[in-house]
Amino acid sequence: MKTLNAAVIVSWVLQVVVAGILLQTLFFKFTGAAESVYIFSTLGAEPWGRIGSGVVELMAAILLLAPATTTIGAALALAVITGAILSHLTVLGIEVQGDGGLLFALALVVFVASAAILLLRRGEIPLVGLWLRAHLLA
């Protein structure tokens, strides 16, 4: 039986946090909530950007929670949230429609947590894992 170490436990906590945030925002994207429509209209990407990003976030959340695809999910979450952060910094602003910066803060949490997951599980990333095994563990 495999024992759980601290890195695996921390990774799982972070995976649940990231997946939870991504899944929670899907309701607003898929129902066409006013704030989501405003955001993607401002970005010139309504409705396809809203729906498309929702689909990608759903895929990332599912991949994060499946042990065999955790690093793929974390990389996908990191990529999509980087776009969200850049949108906030260049077009939307930190605060969107009086939210006090909540969406931006959640994006930062997803970014940091996804990066941490990749760091904790770097040996599971195909090319990185091969390189680590060949150079550091040889």
N, C-alpha and C positions, 0 to 999 in steps of 0.2 A: 504494500500500500504506500502510495506517495504521501509524504508529509508536506504540509503547507509551510512555506517560509514567509517572512515578513513582506518581502517584495511581491509575492503572489497575492497576499491579502490586500496590501495597499493598491496594487493594480486593479483588483476586483472592485474595491471601493470606488476608485476613480472611474472605472468602466461603468459602474451603475450610475454614478453622478452624471457623467457625460451623456449616457444613453437617456437618463431621466430628463435632462434639460432638453436634449434634441427631441425626444418624444413629446414633451409637454408643449413645445412650440408648434408641433404639427397641427394641433387642433386649430390654431389661429390661421396658419397658412392654408389648410385645406378647406376651412369654412369661409374663407374670404373675410376675415375680421378686418374692421376698419383700419386698425394700425398696420396690419400686414399689407393691405391694399395701398395705403399711403406710402409705406416704405418702398414697395416695388414700383409704384407709379413714379415716385421721386427718382428712382434709379433707372426709369425707362424700361422696366422689365416686367410689367404687369400684363397679363396674369401668368405668363409662361415662366418667368423667373421665380415667382412665388411658388408655383406648383412644382417646378423642376428642382428647386432647392429643397423643398419639402420631401420629394422622393429621394434625393441624395441623402438627406439627413435621416430618413427612415432606414435606408440601406445601411448607413453608418451605424445607427443604433443597434440594428439586428446583428451586424457583423461584430460589433463590440461585445455582445453578450454570448456569442458562440466561441468557445475556447479555441477552435482551430483557425478562426479568422479575426481574432482580437486585434492583431497589429494592422491588418488591412482596414478594419473599422476605425481604428485610431488615426491612421494616416488619412483616411477619407474625411473624418470629422475635422482633423487639423486643416485640411485643404479647404473645405467648405467654410469653416469658421474664419480662416484667414481672409477669405473674400468678404465675409460679413464685417470683420474688423476694419478692413481697408475701406469698405463702403461707409462705415461710421466716421472714419477719420477724414475722408475726402469729400463726401457728399452729404451724408445725413446729419453729422454731428454726434456728439456723445449722448446728448439727450434727444429723444424722439417723442414728439407730442406730449411733453410733460411727464415722461416716465422716470425722471430723475436719474437717467443713465442706467436703468435696470437692464435693458437689453444689451447694452455695451458691456456691463459688468458680467452678465451671463456668458457673453461671447468670450470674454477674457478667461473665465473659469474653464470653459470648454477648451480653449486654446492651451492653457497651461496644463490642464489635466490630460489632454490628448498627447501633448509632448512628453509628459511624465510617463504615461503608459508606454509610449514608444521607447523611452529611455530604459524603463524597467524591463521591457520585453525585447530589447534590441537583439538578443541572440535568436529570437524567433523570426526576425525579418530576414527573408531568404538570402539576399546578397550579403547583408551585414553579418548574419549568422555564419555563413560560409567563411567569410573573411576572418571573423573572430576565432572560429575553430581552427583555421589554417595558420593564423599568425600568433595568436595569443595562447592557444591551448595546445599547441604542437610541442 
